[in-house]
Amino acid sequence: MIEIKPVSKVDATVVVPGSKSLTQRALIAAALADGTSKLIGPLASEDTSYTSKALEQMGILVERGENSWVVHGSGGKLVTPEEDIFLGNNGTATRFLTSVTALGQGDFRIDGEERMQERPIGPLMEALQGWGVDIASVNGTGCPPLHLKSKGITGGATILPEGKSSQYVSSLLLVAPYAAQPATLEVNGEVLSKPYVAMTLSVMSDFGVSVECNEAFTSFTIPQGCYRAMEYEIEGDASNASYFWAAAAITGGRVTVANVPVPSLQGDADLAPLLARMGCEISLDGGGITLRGRDHLDGITVDMGNMPDVVPTLAVVAAFAHGKTVITNIAHLRIKECDRLSATLTELTKMGARVEEGDDFMVIHGDGGACLHGAEIETYNDHRMAMSFAVAGLRVPGVKIRGENCVAKSFPTFWESFGELG
């Protein structure tokens, strides 16, 4: 357990690690490319370690240096691992690598921690089956562990029965160029977290494969091809930057995150404009984004279907605002590392906040933070919970974070960087 020490006002410039989302997408593209790629500024964390080790099990050599990684691509040809591919609670890698293993020849098993075995993957399985993939949920739950009898993917037309997880869409897109015939993908229903699909398409394009799609990201035509090896630079992680912008917001201070650019490939960078709607000031500073807080923040109403990872961050800031903050279109938070919708409101209530929970929305009734008090915060082994509630401790004495080491999933040096705010 770690106790956060309140500060009067923050004034800092920080550099956050590379984007977890971009690192994992670039790793997949580089691994399937024909030749050797160099990833500059990747995120070295628990999640990306799981991804790179799994690729190594399939015959992809990943040389991980301090500031860059060299990936020796296989041109889409994979070795069948002797052991199960274990991915912890890395939902992105589990969904991405499920499709990657379908490109192999032989038996592949994918497993993870107990929570991963509760996280659904059935819609992705159905879409892969439409491309001729023999895949099954070992326990018949529609969740990992998974067993694939891989012999490549046929391509042609397939349907993803729902778009609630953009990771399903991205997973299918990343492997589609390697199908036996040109592939098309149709998605039933609304695609949530669209910026993550846009990010996938951008990475694919940078690595040499351009996809045709409609504006709603529900129809895709993917050409056959092979990713080209390249040098690829990864921007700073906007989700992790959110905690530092939030720190400035609630203390009335200033934080510059020096390596999240404008424009950014990451939808979570749009948290900064949301904080501006609450009363903060944002500006561009070199290659980064500066946020200055104000003594008075106002509640807002916002649809956050496209940036679920920063919902806990905004919810914590909302507890220090004046008036009601309504966050909608967030049912997909319930299938993250924990049920983030319920968990966020449970822990805010523990601190004295007045909140409401719906199936796909939350409401925080802010009073400028006057009702808040210290508490032991349960993180549910979820890195986002630990980091977002650490922000509250900058204003409220007695905030203690249990299971603080869960930040290793995406930001191993978070506590050192966060400590510098004081």
N, C-alpha and C positions, 0 to 999 in steps of 0.2 A: 504494500500500500504506500502511496505517496501523497503528501499533503501539499496543496498549492498555496503559496504565499501571496496575499493580495499586494497590488502595486497601486500607486496613485495615478500614474499615467504612463503608457508605453511610448517609446520613441526609438524605433529600430529599423534597420535594413537587414533583411534575411534572404538567404538563398535556400530554396527547398530542393529536395532530391528530385530526380527525373520522374516524369509521369508514369505511374504504374500501368495505366491503360495503354499508353503509347509503347512502353517497353514490351508489354506482353504481345501486342499486335506486331511490332517490328521483329520480335524474336521469331514468331511464327513465319512471317514472310521471309526473313533471312534464312531460316532453317530449310524452307522449301525452295529457296532460290538456287540457281545453278551457278555456284561460285562462292567466293568469300566476301562477307559483308562486315562492316565495322559500325557498331552502334555507339554513338558518342553521348555521354551523360545518361546512361540507363540507370534505372532504380535498382539498387542492390538491397533486396528485402527478402523476407520469408516467402512471400508469394512468388516473386520472380525467380527465386532459387528453386522452388518446386517446378516451375515451368522449364527452366533451363536443364535441370536434372532429368526431367521426363524426356526432353528432346535428346539428351545424351543417351538415355536408355534405348532410343530409336535410331542411334547411329549418328547423331548430329554433334559435332565437336563445338563446344562453346568455351572460348578462352575468356575468362572474366578478369579483366584488369581493374584498376582502381577507378579510372574515369572513362574507360571504354571497354567494350566487349567485341571480340572477333568471333563471328559465327561462320562455320564452314558448311555451307548449304549442300544439300544432297540432290537437288533437282527433283524433289518429290519422291525419291526412293527411300523407304524406311526399313530399318532392321526390326524384327519382331523381338520384343524384350523377353528375357527369361523369367522376370518377376513382374508382379503387378505394378502398374503405374500409380503411385500414391501421391495425392495432391493436397493433403491436409484439408483446410476449409477454403481453398482457393477456387471460388466459383467460376471466375473468368477462365482460368486454365482448364478446369474440368470441362466446361462447355466447349472451349476452343479445341482442346486436345482430343475430345471425343470425335470430332470431325476429322482431325488430322490422322488419328489412328485408322480411320476408315480407308485411308489411302494405302495402307500397308497390305501385306500378304501374310495372313496367319491369325492366330488367336491373340487378342489384346484384352486385358482386364484393367479397368480404371476404378480406383477406390479413393476414399478420403476419410476424414474424421467423422465422428458421430453426427455432428450438425450437417456436414455435407451429404450424409446419407438421408437427410430429411429435406434436402433442397431439390425441387422438381427439375426434371430434365426430359420428361415425356414428350413435349412438343418437338424438341430437337430430334429425339429418336424417331418420331413419326416422319419428319421431313427427310431424314437420312434414309429411312426405309423406302421413301419415294424415289430415292436415287439408287436403290438396289442394295443398300447396306444391311447386313445381317447383324442386328444389335438387339440386346435384351437387358432389362433391369434384372439383376441376379435375384433380388428378393421380390420381384413382381410389384414394386411400389411406384415405378416411374421415376425413381431416384437412383443414384449410385448405391452400391457398386454396379458397374456395367461390364458386359461381356460382348466383344465384337469378334465375329469370324470374318475378318477383313479380306477383301479381294478387289479393292479399289471402288470407286464410285462411278456409276454409269452415266450420270448427268441426265440431260433431258429435263422434263418438267417435274417439279415437286411443289408441295404446299406446306408451309409452316402454319399449323392450326391456330396459333395466337402469337401476338407480338409483345406480350407483357414484359419479356426480357429481351432487350436489344442484343444480349450476348448470344441468343440463339441465331439471330439474323447474322451477326458478325461471324460466328463460327462457320456457318454455311458458306458465306461469301468468301472467306479466306481460303477454303479448299476447292471451291468450285472450278477455278481455272484448270485443275488437274483431272477433271472428269474425262471419261472416255469419249463423250460427245458434248457439244456446247450445252450449257446448263441454264435453266430459268428457275426463278424462285418467286412464288406468290405468298404473301402473308395475309392471313385472315384477321380482320380487326385492326385496331389502332396500334401502331408501333410506338412504344414508350421509350424514353431516353434516346430520342433521335440523334442528338449530337454524337453519341457513341457509334452509331451506324455511319454517320458522316466521317468520323475519325477513321473508321475501318476502311471506307472507300478512299480516303486521302492516302492512307498508308499503302493500300494496294496500288493506287495510281503512281505513287512515288517509286514503288518497286516494279513498275512497268506494266500493270494490268488495269485497264480502264473498264468500269462497269456502267451499263446503261440502267437507269432507274427512274421511277416517277417521283414527284415531289413529296408524296406521302411515305416514301420508302416501303411500299407494299408490293412492288413489282420490280424484279431485277432480271437483266439478261447479262450473263457472265461469259466472256469469250474463253476459249481454250488458250492456254499459254503457260509460261513458266516465269516466275519472278526473276528479275535480274538482280544480281548482287550489287550492292552500293554502300556508300558511306551515309549513314542516317543519323541526324542530330535530334535528340529528344528534349523537348521543352520541360520546364519545371512543372511539378504536379499541382494543378489548380485546386484539387480537393484538399491537399495538405496545406496549400496557401490559405485556404479559407479560415483556418484557426487563427492565423496571425492577423488577417483582416478583421476578424471578429474581435480579437483582442483590442485592436485600435478602436473599433466601434463602441465597445462597452466602457472603455476607460476614457474616451475623449482624446485619445492619443493619435500617434502616427505610426504606420508600418508600411514600408516599401518591400514588396516581394520582387526581387530583382530579376528573376528568370522565368516569370510567366508573361509571355508577350501579348501584344494586341496587334492583329487578331490572334486568338488562340484556337487550336484545334479542339480544346476541351470545353465542353458545355459548362462545367463547374466554374469557369472563370466568370460566368454571368452572375455569380453571387455578388460580386463587387457592385454592379449596378443596382441590385436589390437593396444592398445596404445604403446606397445613395438615396433610394426611394424612402428609406427610413430616416434620412437626415444627414448621412455622412457625405463627405466630399471625396471624389476619386479623381486621380490625375495620372498621366503617363510620366514615368521618370526613367529615362534611358530606355532599356529594354524591358522594363517591368511596370508594375501597377502599384501606385501609392494610394492608401486609404487613410483619411483623417476622420476621426470620430467627432461626435458632438455631445454636449451635455444632455441634450434632449433627443431621444429617438421616438419615432412614431410607428405604431403597428401598421401592417400592410396585409392585403389579401393577394395571394399568388398561387398560380398553378406550377407545381414543381415536378411535373411528370418527366421533364427532360433532364433534371439534375438531382436525382434522389440521394446521392452520396453526401450532399451538403445540407440536407434537410435538418439533421440534428444540430448542425452549426447555426443555421438560421433560427431554429427553435430556441436555442440557448440565448441568442441575441434578443429574440422577441420577449423573453422574460424580463429584460432590462428596458424594454421600450414602454411607451405609454399608449394604452389602448389595445385593441384586439388584433392579433395576427392570425389569419386563417390560411393554412397551407393545404392545398387540395391536390387530387390526382396522384396519391402516393400509396396506393394499396400494394404496389410492388416492393415497398420497404419491408413487408412482412416476410419476404423470402431471401433477405440478405443474410449476413453472418449471424444475425439474430432477428427477431421481429422488431425492427428499429422503430416502427411507428409506436408500438405499445411501450417499448423499453424507454424511448426518449421521454414520453409523457410520465411514465412511472417514476423516473429519476427526477424530473422537474417537480413533480408532486412531492417527492421526498424532501426537496429543498424549500417547499412552501409555495410553489407557483400554483395558480389556478388554471386548469387546463380542461379540454374536452377531447374525446377520442371518437372518431367515426371509422367506418370500414375503410375509407380511402381519404380521410382528412384528419387534421388536428387543428385545435384552436388553443392559442395561448393568450390569456388575459393579462397583459403587462401592466405593472404599476410603477415602472421605473426601477424595479428591483427592490422596492422597499420591503416586500414581504419575504424576501429570500433569506435563507439561513444555511449554515453549514450542514453537511451530511456526508455519509460514506456512500459513494457512488458505485453501484454495481456496473461493470462493463460488459457482462455477458460474453466475455472473450471476444469482444468486437472493438477493433482499433478505432473506428469512428466514434463510438460512445466515449472511449477514454479521452480522445483528443478534444472533442467538442465540449465535454463537461469540465475539462481542465480550464477552458476559457472562463467559465463561471467563477472559478476560484480566484481569478485576478481581481474580482470585485467583492466576493463574499468570503469572509474568514471561515475556516473550518471545513473547506471542501477537500475531501480525501478520495482518491481514486484507487479502487481495488483492482487487482490484476493488471497493473499498469504496463506489464511487459507485452501485452497483446499488441502494442503499437509496432512491434517488430514486423508485423504483416505487411505494412506499407511504408513505415517511417521509423527505422530503427534508432535514429538519433533524435527523435522528437523531443524527449525530455531535456536533452542538452540544449537544443535550439530554443525550446520554450522557456527554459530557465534564463536565457540571456535577455528576455524581455524585462526582467526585473533589475 
